[in-house]
Amino acid sequence: MFTRRTLLGGLAASAFAPAAFAAPPRRIVCLEWTSAEMFMSLGVQPLAVADLKGYRDWVAAPALPLSTFDLGARGEPNLEVISALRPDLIAGAYGYGIDETMFARFAPIFSVPFYDGKSTPLAQAAAETVKLGALLRREEEAREHVSQAMRTINDTRDALRTRPTGPIVIVSMFDDRHVRVYGRGSLFQDVFDRIGLVNAWTGATSDWGFSTVGIDALTAIGNARLVSLDPIPAHIRVRIEQSSLWASLPCVRAGNVVTIPPVWPFGGLAAAARFANLIENVVQA
């Protein structure tokens, strides 16, 4: 059964070297969004991606071309579409895949292990970008992507160095009673550490670097700045605006709440650089 915590079964056994391909794979399908972001960042457009609307709502950039096929739900990708597309490579990510026997008959599998506990998401994103560059014979593009992303993050650090900035907390809102709050182990925390910002959330987090908590738990951050990621469903936004519990939070009463455009919390270097730019804009506003 497909679950968020399931690995692409037996990935270690199915690992392959770039030299295994006589030519760089070009017909690529992505079972989830993180790998799709990575391929687009290196200038390779996937033929198909699972849940295209979700990618455009939650990841946003790099934008997928209109010609991209939709594989259906990330939890149940369409095997008939995958077969018809005759892929050279099928890409997934740790925690989003299902048993690889469902896909190995179509093509080799490349998996992104950002949250397997071996390193931080940002460090693994850089390492996996280089690995993917070798696989695609785009080594130069991969090195430049790593350099550019780190340059963006370092530039943000330098820009904020002389600006006094209090603690900030990053959340996603899914209903009017709970939020997903990002902390230790998240890509956002990696970026905070590099640009010199303090995360107002010090509570426990999952292996993916977040916790789902009741809105009342946000009293713990006091009047720290709260940054909410788009998208916020319209009906949820209305309920939050009408919520007395939300209105009673110190950060809300202090007017320290702002919403920023979508950035994928479980993304790679493109997401990290995008997040750094968005946070710089928030701090300098």
C-alpha positions in Angstrom: 0.0 0.0 0.0 1.3 3.5 -0.8 2.1 5.5 2.3 4.1 8.7 2.9 6.7 6.7 4.8 7.2 4.0 2.2 10.5 3.7 0.3 10.8 2.8 -3.3 11.3 -0.8 -2.4 14.8 -2.2 -2.6 16.4 1.0 -3.9 19.9 0.0 -2.8 19.6 -3.1 -4.8 18.4 -1.3 -7.9 21.1 1.5 -7.8 22.8 2.1 -11.1 25.7 4.2 -12.3 25.5 6.9 -15.0 27.6 4.7 -17.2 24.8 2.2 -17.3 23.1 4.3 -19.9 24.5 4.3 -23.4 23.0 7.8 -23.8 21.6 10.2 -21.3 18.0 9.4 -20.4 15.6 11.9 -21.9 12.1 10.2 -21.6 11.6 10.7 -17.9 8.6 10.4 -15.7 8.4 11.7 -12.1 6.3 10.0 -9.4 6.3 13.0 -7.2 7.4 16.7 -7.1 10.9 16.9 -5.6 12.5 14.9 -8.5 10.4 16.9 -11.0 11.8 20.2 -9.6 15.4 18.8 -9.8 15.1 17.7 -13.4 13.6 21.1 -14.4 16.4 22.9 -12.6 18.9 21.1 -14.8 17.0 21.9 -18.0 15.5 18.5 -18.5 11.7 18.5 -18.9 9.9 15.4 -17.6 7.4 13.8 -19.9 5.0 13.3 -17.1 4.6 14.2 -13.4 2.1 12.9 -10.8 -0.5 15.4 -9.7 0.3 18.2 -12.1 -2.1 20.6 -10.5 -0.6 20.0 -7.1 2.9 20.7 -8.4 1.7 24.0 -9.9 -0.1 24.9 -6.6 2.5 23.8 -4.1 5.9 23.9 -5.9 5.2 26.5 -8.5 8.8 26.9 -9.7 10.5 25.8 -11.9 7.3 25.9 -13.9 6.4 22.7 -15.8 5.6 23.1 -19.5 1.9 22.8 -20.5 2.9 19.7 -22.6 3.6 17.7 -19.4 1.4 14.7 -19.0 -0.4 14.1 -15.7 0.3 10.7 -14.1 -2.6 11.0 -11.7 -2.4 11.0 -8.0 1.0 10.6 -6.4 -0.4 7.8 -4.3 -1.6 5.9 -7.4 0.2 6.8 -10.6 -1.3 5.6 -13.8 0.6 2.5 -14.9 -1.0 2.5 -18.3 0.2 6.1 -19.0 3.7 5.2 -17.8 3.8 2.2 -20.1 2.6 4.2 -23.1 5.2 6.9 -22.6 8.0 4.3 -22.8 10.3 6.1 -20.2 14.1 5.8 -20.1 14.0 6.6 -16.4 11.4 6.8 -13.6 12.2 9.2 -10.7 10.9 9.3 -7.2 11.9 10.4 -3.7 12.3 8.9 -0.3 8.9 8.5 1.4 6.8 9.0 -1.7 7.4 5.8 -3.6 5.7 2.5 -3.7 7.2 -1.0 -4.2 9.6 -0.6 -7.1 8.4 -3.8 -8.6 5.4 -1.9 -9.9 7.8 0.4 -12.0 11.0 -1.5 -12.6 9.5 -3.3 -15.5 9.1 0.0 -17.3 12.5 1.6 -16.7 15.4 2.1 -14.2 14.5 4.1 -11.1 16.3 7.2 -9.7 15.3 8.1 -6.1 16.1 11.3 -4.1 17.0 10.4 -0.5 16.7 13.9 1.1 15.0 12.6 4.3 16.7 9.3 4.9 18.5 10.6 7.9 22.0 10.4 6.5 22.5 14.1 6.1 20.7 17.4 6.2 18.2 18.1 3.3 20.2 21.0 1.9 23.5 19.0 1.9 21.8 16.0 0.3 20.1 18.2 -2.3 23.5 19.4 -3.4 25.0 15.9 -3.5 22.0 14.5 -5.4 22.1 17.3 -7.9 25.6 16.5 -8.7 24.7 12.8 -9.0 21.8 13.6 -11.2 24.0 15.9 -13.4 26.3 12.9 -14.0 23.4 10.7 -14.9 22.0 13.2 -17.4 25.5 14.1 -18.7 24.8 17.6 -17.5 27.7 17.9 -15.0 28.4 21.6 -15.8 24.7 22.5 -15.4 24.6 20.7 -12.1 27.7 22.4 -10.7 26.3 25.8 -11.8 22.9 25.0 -10.2 24.6 24.1 -6.9 26.8 27.2 -7.1 24.0 29.6 -7.9 21.7 28.2 -5.2 24.4 28.6 -2.5 25.3 32.0 -3.9 21.7 33.1 -3.5 21.6 31.8 0.1 24.9 33.5 0.9 23.7 36.8 -0.6 20.6 36.6 1.6 22.8 36.1 4.6 24.9 39.1 3.7 21.9 41.3 3.0 20.3 40.4 6.4 23.6 40.7 8.4 23.0 44.4 9.3 19.3 44.1 9.8 18.0 43.2 13.3 15.6 40.3 12.8 13.6 38.5 15.5 12.5 34.9 15.5 10.4 33.6 12.6 8.2 30.6 12.3 7.1 29.0 9.0 3.8 27.2 8.7 1.4 25.6 6.2 -2.3 25.9 6.9 -4.6 23.0 6.0 -7.6 23.7 8.2 -8.7 26.3 10.8 -7.6 24.3 13.8 -4.2 22.9 12.8 -1.0 24.0 11.1 2.1 22.2 9.9 5.1 24.0 11.5 8.6 23.5 10.2 11.6 23.1 12.5 14.7 21.0 13.2 15.5 18.6 10.3 13.6 20.7 7.6 15.0 22.3 4.5 13.7 25.6 5.9 15.8 25.1 9.1 18.9 24.5 6.9 18.3 27.8 5.1 17.7 29.6 8.4 20.9 28.3 9.8 22.9 29.5 6.8 21.4 33.0 6.6 21.5 33.6 10.3 17.8 33.6 11.3 16.3 32.1 14.4 13.4 29.7 14.1 10.7 30.5 16.6 9.6 26.9 16.6 11.8 24.8 18.9 9.3 21.9 19.5 9.7 18.4 18.4 9.6 17.5 14.7 9.2 14.4 12.5 11.9 12.9 10.4 10.7 15.2 7.7 11.4 18.3 9.9 7.8 19.3 10.7 5.1 18.9 13.3 1.3 19.2 12.9 0.0 21.0 15.9 -3.2 22.7 17.0 -3.3 26.5 16.4 -3.3 27.0 20.1 0.3 25.6 20.2 1.5 28.7 18.4 1.1 30.7 21.6 4.6 29.2 22.3 6.2 31.5 19.7 4.8 34.6 21.4 4.7 37.6 19.1 7.4 36.2 16.8 6.8 36.7 13.1 4.7 34.0 11.6 5.1 33.3 7.9 2.5 31.2 6.2 3.1 29.4 2.9 0.6 29.7 0.1 -1.6 28.0 -1.0 -4.2 28.4 1.7 -7.5 27.0 0.5 -10.0 29.9 0.2 -12.6 28.3 2.6 -9.8 27.7 5.1 -8.6 31.3 4.9 -12.2 32.5 5.6 -12.5 30.2 8.6 -9.1 31.3 10.0 -10.0 35.0 9.6 -13.2 34.3 11.6 -11.5 32.2 14.3 -11.4 33.7 17.7 -8.6 31.2 18.6 -6.5 32.5 15.7 -7.2 36.1 16.6 -6.1 35.5 20.2 -2.5 34.5 19.2 0.1 37.0 20.3 1.7 37.1 16.8 -1.7 37.8 15.3 -2.5 40.5 17.8 0.9 42.1 17.1 0.3 42.1 13.4 3.3 39.8 12.8 1.7 37.5 10.2 2.5 37.4 6.5 1.8 35.0 3.7 4.4 34.2 1.0 4.1 32.5 -2.4 4.4 28.7 -2.7 7.7 27.1 -2.0 8.0 23.3 -1.7 9.1 22.4 1.8 10.5 19.1 0.7 12.2 20.4 -2.4 15.8 20.7 -3.5 18.2 23.5 -4.2 15.7 25.5 -6.3 13.2 25.5 -3.4 16.0 26.5 -0.9 17.1 29.4 -3.0 13.5 30.5 -3.6 12.8 30.3 0.1 15.9 32.4 0.9 14.7 35.1 -1.5 11.1 35.1 -0.1 12.3 35.4 3.5 14.7 38.2 2.6 11.7 40.1 1.1 9.7 39.5 4.3 12.5 40.7 6.6 13.2 43.8 4.5 9.6 44.8 4.0 
